[in-house]
Amino acid sequence: MIRVRIAAASPVSRAGMEALVRAAGMEVGGEDADVILADADLPEAGTGLPIVLLSDSPEWTTELLREGVRAILPDLARQEEIAAALQAAAAGFAILAPGELEQLLPEPTAPAEPLSARENEVLRMLADGHANKEIAYRLGISEHTVKFHVASILAKLGAGTRTEAVRLGIRRGLVPL
């Protein structure tokens, strides 16, 4: 059973949060809690426990994630939403609403120099998991030429590995999903 520590600024808020936790089949705990349910006025950061924060106007920041906040829900969130967030946070997950993840990630930038048509073909084949030898056979070029294209792709995308190049290619829309 999940034990939830309540962190609320007012006794009324605390009572409501406790009732919600109990109605969701969880236990209200103190020092031995698995997760913290907090209102916006009292986040209790730095405890090492995951925090589900109820707030009307929060903005996700990497600092909040570092401090242990694993979900931010509106004050008027439904009991089912809060219970699901508490369960997910206690299991080690972070809950982000659509669009919030993009706010936390740096904006992908276009390559300084665009990929050539051949480099785009090679990148797509890398994304499909093909080895250099197989790419060379499919494109009718030498394996040495494939290695040259891969090195060029890594340089143009600013990637350190083939996997990172594929990831960046997907994020930049170069590799269709």
Residue pairs with C-beta under 8 A, 6 or more apart in sequence:
1 25
1 26
1 27
2 26
2 27
2 34
2 35
2 86
2 87
2 90
3 26
3 27
3 28
3 29
3 32
3 33
3 34
3 35
4 21
4 26
4 27
4 28
4 29
4 33
4 34
4 35
4 36
4 37
4 86
5 28
5 29
5 30
5 31
5 33
5 35
5 36
5 37
5 44
5 49
6 14
6 17
6 18
6 21
6 28
6 36
6 37
6 38
7 36
7 37
7 38
7 39
7 42
7 43
7 44
8 14
8 17
8 38
8 39
8 41
8 42
9 39
9 41
9 42
13 39
17 37
17 39
17 54
18 28
20 79
20 82
20 83
21 27
21 28
21 37
21 86
22 28
23 79
24 79
24 82
24 83
24 86
25 83
26 83
26 86
33 49
34 49
34 50
34 90
35 49
35 50
35 51
35 52
35 70
35 86
35 89
35 90
36 44
36 47
36 49
36 50
36 51
36 52
36 68
37 51
37 52
37 54
37 82
37 86
38 44
38 51
38 52
38 53
38 54
39 53
39 54
39 55
39 75
40 53
40 54
40 55
40 56
40 58
40 75
43 51
43 53
43 67
43 69
44 51
45 51
45 67
45 68
45 69
46 67
46 68
47 68
48 68
49 68
50 68
50 69
50 70
50 89
50 90
50 92
51 67
51 68
51 69
51 70
51 71
51 89
52 69
52 70
52 71
52 72
52 73
52 82
52 85
52 86
52 89
52 95
53 64
53 69
53 71
53 72
53 73
54 72
54 73
54 74
54 75
54 77
54 82
55 72
55 73
55 74
55 75
56 74
56 75
58 64
58 72
59 103
60 72
60 96
60 100
60 103
60 104
61 104
62 104
64 72
65 94
65 104
70 85
70 88
70 89
70 93
70 94
70 95
71 85
71 88
71 89
71 94
71 95
73 81
73 82
73 85
77 85
84 95
85 95
88 94
88 95
89 95
96 104
108 168
108 171
108 172
110 172
111 156
111 157
111 158
111 172
112 156
113 156
114 156
115 123
115 153
115 156
115 157
115 174
118 139
118 149
119 149
119 152
119 153
119 156
120 174
121 139
122 135
122 139
122 146
122 149
122 150
122 153
123 153
123 165
123 166
123 169
123 174
123 175
124 175
124 176
125 134
125 135
125 138
125 139
126 135
126 150
126 153
126 162
126 165
126 166
127 166
127 169
127 170
127 175
130 138
132 143
132 146
132 147
132 150
133 143
133 146
135 146
136 142
136 143
136 145
136 146
139 146
150 162
150 165
153 159
153 165
154 160
154 161
154 162
154 165
157 164
157 165
157 168
157 169
157 172
158 168
159 165
159 167
159 168
166 175
169 175
170 177
